[in-house]
Amino acid sequence: MCKAGVLTGAILLFCQFPAQAATDWQVGDFVRQTHRWDEKSNRFLPGAAEGEGDGCWQVTAITPESISMKLLSGVFKPWWADKPIALGAVDDWFDSGVYKEANPNMPPLSEIKATFSSVASCR
């Protein structure tokens, strides 16, 4: 591939993922969903998925393949739930199979880190 092709590919890859994708999260960090993965266009879209943008989470554990987070405030009702997730609930987050298949060269947890943004607190 020529240099112009490499540069174009790098620009497209950079634009596809929100800036917070490279965030180095730590246990205790607070995060909110600010983007969503769109499998039809194979890119992140601004804004949380419907019912998910108000939830504020605290990172409770990090492994190479998942991030555990506790819901501290807000309403978080994903499309698949009959009712909102209870405050205080802990959930493990990981990159979806669809995301990993479409982005095999991205590092683990890149979908999750691009979906959420760090915030100062959940108050």
Sine and cosine of phi, psi and omega as CSV:
sin_phi,cos_phi,sin_psi,cos_psi,sin_omega,cos_omega
0.00,0.00,0.62,-0.78,0.00,-1.00
-0.97,0.26,0.26,-0.97,-0.03,-1.00
-0.86,0.50,-0.61,0.79,0.02,-1.00
-0.89,0.46,-0.63,0.78,0.02,-1.00
-0.91,0.41,-0.64,0.77,0.05,-1.00
-0.90,0.44,-0.71,0.71,0.01,-1.00
-0.89,0.45,-0.70,0.72,0.02,-1.00
-0.88,0.48,-0.69,0.72,0.03,-1.00
-0.88,0.47,-0.66,0.75,0.02,-1.00
-0.91,0.42,-0.65,0.76,0.02,-1.00
-0.91,0.42,-0.70,0.72,0.01,-1.00
-0.89,0.45,-0.67,0.74,0.03,-1.00
-0.89,0.45,-0.69,0.72,0.00,-1.00
-0.89,0.46,-0.68,0.73,-0.04,-1.00
-0.95,0.30,-0.39,0.92,-0.05,-1.00
-0.95,0.30,-0.48,0.88,-0.12,-0.99
-0.91,-0.41,0.73,-0.69,0.03,-1.00
-0.86,0.51,0.41,-0.91,-0.07,-1.00
-0.86,0.51,-0.53,0.85,-0.06,-1.00
-0.97,0.26,0.02,1.00,0.00,-1.00
-0.87,0.50,-0.45,0.89,-0.02,-1.00
-1.00,-0.04,0.11,0.99,-0.04,-1.00
-0.84,0.55,0.72,-0.69,0.07,-1.00
-0.99,-0.11,1.00,0.00,-0.05,-1.00
-0.95,0.32,0.48,-0.88,0.05,-1.00
-0.79,-0.61,0.46,-0.89,0.13,-0.99
-0.85,0.53,0.72,-0.69,-0.03,-1.00
0.98,-0.21,-0.29,0.96,0.02,-1.00
-0.91,0.42,0.48,-0.88,0.07,-1.00
-0.96,-0.29,0.65,-0.76,-0.04,-1.00
-0.62,-0.79,0.43,-0.90,0.12,-0.99
-0.74,-0.67,0.50,-0.87,0.05,-1.00
-0.97,0.23,0.83,-0.56,-0.02,-1.00
-0.82,-0.57,-0.14,0.99,0.01,-1.00
-0.63,-0.77,0.20,-0.98,0.06,-1.00
-0.60,-0.80,0.56,-0.83,0.02,-1.00
-0.99,0.12,0.77,-0.64,0.04,-1.00
-0.93,-0.36,0.96,-0.29,-0.07,-1.00
-0.95,0.32,-0.36,0.93,0.03,-1.00
-0.94,0.34,-0.65,0.76,-0.02,-1.00
-0.99,-0.15,-0.09,1.00,0.00,-1.00
0.85,0.53,0.71,0.70,0.04,-1.00
-0.41,-0.91,0.21,-0.98,0.06,-1.00
-1.00,0.05,0.64,-0.77,0.06,-1.00
-0.93,-0.38,0.53,-0.85,0.02,-1.00
-0.93,0.36,0.53,-0.85,0.02,-1.00
1.00,-0.04,0.51,-0.86,0.01,-1.00
-0.96,0.26,0.34,-0.94,0.15,-0.99
-0.90,0.44,0.47,-0.88,-0.03,-1.00
-0.81,0.59,0.76,-0.65,0.02,-1.00
1.00,0.09,-0.01,1.00,-0.12,-0.99
-0.89,-0.45,-0.18,0.98,-0.11,-0.99
-0.97,0.23,-0.30,0.95,-0.06,-1.00
-1.00,0.07,-0.32,0.95,-0.05,-1.00
-0.95,0.32,0.67,-0.74,0.07,-1.00
-0.86,-0.50,0.76,-0.65,-0.16,-0.99
-0.86,-0.50,0.43,-0.90,0.15,-0.99
-0.88,-0.47,0.74,-0.67,0.03,-1.00
-0.94,0.35,0.82,-0.57,-0.02,-1.00
-0.94,-0.34,-0.38,0.93,0.03,-1.00
-0.30,-0.95,0.50,-0.87,0.02,-1.00
-0.71,-0.71,0.78,-0.63,0.13,-0.99
-0.85,-0.52,0.11,-0.99,0.03,-1.00
-0.88,0.48,-0.39,0.92,-0.09,-1.00
-0.89,-0.45,-0.14,0.99,-0.02,-1.00
-0.46,-0.89,0.33,-0.94,0.06,-1.00
-0.78,-0.63,0.84,-0.55,0.06,-1.00
-1.00,-0.02,0.71,-0.70,-0.01,-1.00
-0.69,-0.72,0.57,-0.82,0.01,-1.00
-0.95,-0.31,0.77,-0.63,0.02,-1.00
-0.97,0.24,0.91,-0.42,-0.05,-1.00
-0.99,-0.15,-0.56,0.83,-0.05,-1.00
-0.40,-0.91,0.23,-0.97,0.03,-1.00
0.99,0.12,0.09,-1.00,0.04,-1.00
-0.97,-0.23,0.78,-0.62,0.04,-1.00
-0.79,-0.61,0.96,-0.28,0.00,-1.00
-0.77,-0.64,1.00,-0.06,0.04,-1.00
-0.93,0.37,0.30,-0.95,-0.06,-1.00
-0.83,0.55,-0.51,0.86,-0.10,-0.99
-1.00,0.07,-0.17,0.99,-0.07,-1.00
-1.00,-0.06,0.60,-0.80,0.06,-1.00
-0.96,0.26,-0.47,0.88,0.01,-1.00
-0.58,-0.81,0.26,-0.97,-0.01,-1.00
-0.87,0.50,0.48,-0.88,0.09,-1.00
-0.92,0.38,0.68,-0.74,-0.05,-1.00
-0.94,0.35,0.64,-0.77,0.11,-0.99
-0.85,0.53,0.64,-0.77,-0.03,-1.00
1.00,-0.02,-0.19,0.98,0.02,-1.00
-0.93,0.37,0.61,-0.79,0.05,-1.00
-0.94,-0.34,0.71,-0.71,-0.02,-1.00
-0.71,-0.70,0.56,-0.83,0.08,-1.00
-1.00,-0.08,0.77,-0.64,-0.01,-1.00
-0.92,-0.39,0.65,-0.76,0.01,-1.00
-0.46,-0.89,0.31,-0.95,0.01,-1.00
-0.92,0.40,0.68,-0.73,0.00,-1.00
-0.95,0.31,0.40,-0.92,0.06,-1.00
-0.88,0.47,-0.61,0.79,0.02,-1.00
-0.90,0.44,-0.69,0.72,0.02,-1.00
-0.89,0.45,-0.74,0.67,-0.04,-1.00
-0.89,0.45,-0.60,0.80,0.03,-1.00
-0.91,0.41,-0.64,0.77,-0.02,-1.00
-0.97,0.22,-0.34,0.94,-0.08,-1.00
-0.71,-0.70,0.88,0.47,-0.11,-0.99
-0.90,0.44,-0.33,0.94,-0.02,-1.00
-1.00,-0.07,-0.04,1.00,0.01,-1.00
-0.99,0.16,0.56,-0.83,-0.01,-1.00
-0.94,0.35,0.38,-0.93,0.06,-1.00
-0.82,0.57,0.58,-0.82,0.03,-1.00
0.96,0.28,0.12,0.99,-0.01,-1.00
-0.92,0.40,-0.55,0.83,0.05,-1.00
-0.91,0.41,-0.72,0.70,-0.03,-1.00
-0.91,0.41,-0.70,0.71,-0.03,-1.00
-0.94,0.35,-0.38,0.93,0.07,-1.00
-1.00,0.05,-0.34,0.94,-0.01,-1.00
-0.99,0.17,-0.58,0.81,-0.06,-1.00
-0.95,-0.31,0.46,-0.89,0.10,-1.00
-0.83,-0.55,0.60,-0.80,0.06,-1.00
-0.93,0.37,0.60,-0.80,0.09,-1.00
-0.76,-0.65,0.32,-0.95,-0.06,-1.00
-0.92,0.40,-0.61,0.79,0.00,-1.00
-0.30,-0.95,0.07,-1.00,0.04,-1.00
-0.94,-0.33,0.36,0.93,-0.02,-1.00
-1.00,-0.05,0.00,0.00,0.00,0.00
